[in-house]
């Protein structure tokens, strides 16, 4: 089935306060083979996350108790589990806030069930149930398999065997999406990668996507590895300084 991984169904935490949307989406995901824990508010969602440790979280931005952005921050403080935000408006500042809080992607409401399933599958293909080993597996699919030892860029070291990053000798904690992004840059240091190319390679978008996803993740990565390590090439994209 679509939600299965290694013989076990993927567990989805879904936080949505609209009863109709919550129940309809839960049924659609379950028909596709996912196991779904659906909660009506952010506090209940946080409790369910801590109790069940799902494989992926779908969080509506506007939920009572603890809003989706705050819930995403709480989840990101405790885990690298993939997070997809659900927003009612594509141009909403809430989209950017959700990404800055640590979300990996977002889907605009109203959404088609098949589109949501496709986005979930894309996230899971990138790094499965999160973590270094899964990120390494996703990188291997794109020709970035570990096994090349340590890559060094100034005081930045990328261990492609252990899928670990250090800056000045100190470990840097990256989410799987941030690791994927860094691997893409480090595979062609000094070369410019367009936002569309990064959407295709990191987010597995076979279609056009919102480049804000790239911009926010690049900024998050910069705060962790150094603001000057990734250069913006205006009108073209980004490159890792060799």
C-alpha positions as CSV (number, residue, x, y, z in Angstrom):
1,X,0.0,0.0,0.0
2,X,1.0,3.6,-0.5
3,X,1.7,4.3,3.1
4,X,3.7,1.2,3.9
5,X,7.4,1.2,4.6
6,X,9.4,-2.0,5.2
7,X,6.2,-3.9,5.8
8,X,4.8,-1.5,8.3
9,X,2.2,1.2,7.6
10,X,3.4,4.8,8.0
11,X,2.0,6.5,11.0
12,X,0.6,10.0,10.3
13,X,-0.2,12.6,13.0
14,X,-2.9,14.9,11.6
15,X,-3.9,18.1,13.5
16,X,-6.9,19.9,12.1
17,X,-9.8,21.6,14.0
18,X,-12.4,21.4,11.1
19,X,-14.3,18.3,11.8
20,X,-15.3,17.7,8.2
21,X,-11.8,18.2,6.8
22,X,-10.2,16.1,9.6
23,X,-12.6,13.2,9.1
24,X,-12.5,13.2,5.3
25,X,-8.7,13.5,5.1
26,X,-8.2,10.8,7.7
27,X,-10.4,8.4,5.7
28,X,-8.6,9.3,2.5
29,X,-5.2,8.6,4.1
30,X,-6.4,5.4,5.7
31,X,-7.6,4.2,2.3
32,X,-4.1,4.7,1.0
33,X,-2.7,2.5,3.7
34,X,-1.6,5.0,6.3
35,X,-2.3,4.8,10.0
36,X,-3.7,8.1,11.1
37,X,-3.9,9.8,14.5
38,X,-6.2,12.8,14.1
39,X,-6.4,15.5,16.7
40,X,-8.6,18.7,16.8
41,X,-6.2,21.1,18.5
42,X,-2.5,21.7,19.0
43,X,-2.2,20.7,22.7
44,X,-3.8,17.3,21.9
45,X,-1.6,17.0,18.9
46,X,1.6,17.6,21.0
47,X,0.4,15.0,23.5
48,X,-0.3,12.5,20.7
49,X,3.1,13.2,19.2
50,X,4.9,12.5,22.4
51,X,2.9,9.4,23.1
52,X,3.0,7.8,19.6
53,X,6.1,9.2,17.9
54,X,4.5,9.3,14.4
55,X,6.5,9.0,11.2
56,X,5.2,12.3,9.8
57,X,3.1,15.2,11.0
58,X,0.5,17.2,9.1
59,X,-0.3,20.4,11.0
60,X,-3.0,22.9,10.1
61,X,-1.7,26.4,10.8
62,X,-4.8,27.7,12.5
63,X,-5.8,25.3,15.3
64,X,-6.8,26.2,18.8
65,X,-4.9,25.6,22.0
66,X,-1.5,25.6,20.4
67,X,-1.3,26.9,16.9
68,X,0.3,24.9,14.1
69,X,3.4,27.0,13.9
70,X,4.0,26.8,17.7
71,X,3.3,23.0,17.6
72,X,5.9,22.7,14.8
73,X,8.5,24.4,16.9
74,X,7.8,22.1,19.8
75,X,8.0,19.1,17.6
76,X,11.3,20.3,16.0
77,X,12.8,20.9,19.5
78,X,12.3,17.2,20.2
79,X,12.6,15.4,16.8
80,X,13.6,15.6,13.1
81,X,10.3,13.9,12.1
82,X,9.1,15.4,8.8
83,X,6.4,18.1,9.1
84,X,4.1,19.3,6.5
85,X,2.1,22.5,7.2
86,X,-1.5,23.0,5.9
87,X,-2.4,26.6,5.2
88,X,-5.6,28.1,3.8
89,X,-3.8,30.8,1.8
90,X,-0.9,30.3,-0.4
91,X,0.3,33.9,0.1
92,X,-0.1,33.8,3.9
93,X,2.7,34.9,6.1
94,X,1.8,31.7,8.1
95,X,3.5,29.7,5.3
96,X,6.8,31.3,5.9
97,X,6.4,31.2,9.6
98,X,5.7,27.5,9.4
99,X,8.8,26.9,7.3
100,X,10.9,29.0,9.6
101,X,9.6,27.0,12.6
102,X,11.1,23.9,11.0
103,X,8.4,22.5,8.6
104,X,9.8,20.7,5.6
105,X,7.0,21.5,3.2
106,X,3.4,22.9,3.1
107,X,0.2,22.3,1.2
108,X,-2.5,24.9,0.5
109,X,-6.1,24.3,1.4
110,X,-8.4,23.3,-0.1
111,X,-6.3,20.4,-1.3
112,X,-7.0,17.3,-3.3
113,X,-6.5,14.1,-1.4
114,X,-4.3,12.6,-4.1
115,X,-2.1,15.7,-4.0
116,X,-1.7,15.5,-0.3
117,X,-0.8,11.8,-0.6
118,X,1.8,12.6,-3.3
119,X,3.4,15.2,-1.1
120,X,3.6,12.9,1.8
121,X,5.2,10.2,-0.3
122,X,7.6,12.7,-1.7
123,X,8.7,13.6,1.9
124,X,9.0,10.0,2.8
125,X,11.0,9.1,-0.3
126,X,13.5,11.9,0.6
127,X,14.3,10.7,4.1
128,X,11.8,8.0,5.1
129,X,11.1,8.2,8.9
130,X,13.8,10.9,9.4
131,X,17.3,10.7,10.7
132,X,20.7,10.3,9.3
133,X,20.4,6.8,7.8
134,X,17.2,7.7,6.0
135,X,18.8,10.9,4.7
136,X,21.7,8.9,3.4
137,X,19.4,6.6,1.6
138,X,17.6,9.5,0.0
139,X,20.9,11.0,-1.0
140,X,22.0,7.7,-2.6
141,X,19.0,7.8,-4.9
142,X,20.3,11.1,-6.3
143,X,23.9,10.1,-6.8
144,X,25.0,11.5,-3.4
145,X,25.6,8.3,-1.7
146,X,27.8,8.3,1.5
147,X,31.2,6.7,1.3
148,X,33.4,9.6,0.2
149,X,34.7,10.4,3.7
150,X,34.9,13.9,4.9
151,X,34.4,17.0,2.8
152,X,35.9,20.2,4.1
153,X,34.9,23.8,3.3
154,X,36.9,26.1,5.6
155,X,35.9,25.2,9.1
156,X,32.9,23.2,7.9
157,X,33.2,19.4,7.7
158,X,30.7,17.1,6.2
159,X,31.1,13.4,7.1
160,X,29.3,11.6,4.2
161,X,29.9,8.2,5.9
162,X,28.3,9.1,9.2
163,X,26.0,11.8,7.7
164,X,27.2,14.2,10.3
165,X,28.2,17.9,10.1
166,X,30.7,19.8,12.2
167,X,31.6,23.5,12.2
168,X,34.9,24.4,14.0
169,X,34.9,20.9,15.3
170,X,31.5,21.2,17.0
171,X,28.6,19.1,15.8
172,X,25.8,20.8,13.9
173,X,22.3,19.4,14.2
174,X,20.5,19.4,10.8
175,X,17.1,18.2,9.9
176,X,17.0,15.6,7.1
177,X,15.9,18.3,4.7
178,X,18.7,20.6,5.7
179,X,21.1,17.7,5.3
180,X,19.8,17.0,1.8
181,X,20.2,20.6,0.9
182,X,23.7,20.7,2.1
183,X,24.6,17.5,0.3
184,X,23.3,19.1,-3.0
185,X,25.5,22.1,-2.5
186,X,28.5,20.1,-1.4
187,X,28.3,17.8,-4.5
188,X,29.0,20.8,-6.8
189,X,30.9,23.4,-4.6
190,X,31.2,26.7,-6.3
191,X,28.5,26.0,-8.8
192,X,25.2,27.8,-8.8
193,X,22.1,25.8,-8.2
194,X,18.8,27.4,-9.1
195,X,15.8,27.3,-6.9
196,X,13.9,25.2,-9.4
197,X,16.7,22.6,-9.4
198,X,16.8,22.5,-5.7
199,X,13.0,22.0,-5.5
200,X,13.4,19.1,-7.9
201,X,16.4,17.5,-6.2
202,X,15.7,18.1,-2.5
203,X,11.9,18.4,-2.4
204,X,11.3,15.8,-5.1
205,X,9.0,18.2,-7.0
206,X,8.4,17.0,-10.5
207,X,6.4,20.1,-11.1
208,X,6.7,23.8,-10.2
209,X,6.7,24.6,-6.5
210,X,6.9,27.6,-4.2
211,X,10.5,28.8,-4.1
212,X,9.9,30.3,-0.7
213,X,10.5,26.7,0.6
214,X,14.0,26.9,-0.8
215,X,14.7,30.4,0.4
216,X,13.6,29.7,4.0
217,X,15.6,26.4,4.2
218,X,18.7,28.1,2.8
219,X,18.4,30.8,5.5
220,X,17.9,28.1,8.2
221,X,21.0,26.3,6.9
222,X,23.0,29.5,6.9
223,X,22.3,30.1,10.6
224,X,23.7,26.7,11.4
225,X,26.8,26.5,9.1
226,X,27.6,30.2,8.8
227,X,25.9,33.1,7.0
228,X,28.7,33.5,4.5
229,X,29.1,29.9,3.6
230,X,26.2,29.8,1.1
231,X,26.2,32.7,-1.4
232,X,23.2,34.2,-3.1
233,X,23.7,34.7,-6.9
234,X,21.0,37.2,-7.6
235,X,18.7,36.1,-10.4
236,X,20.1,32.6,-10.6
237,X,20.2,30.8,-7.2
238,X,22.7,29.8,-4.6
239,X,26.1,28.2,-4.3
240,X,28.3,26.8,-1.6
241,X,31.6,28.7,-1.4
242,X,34.4,26.2,-2.2
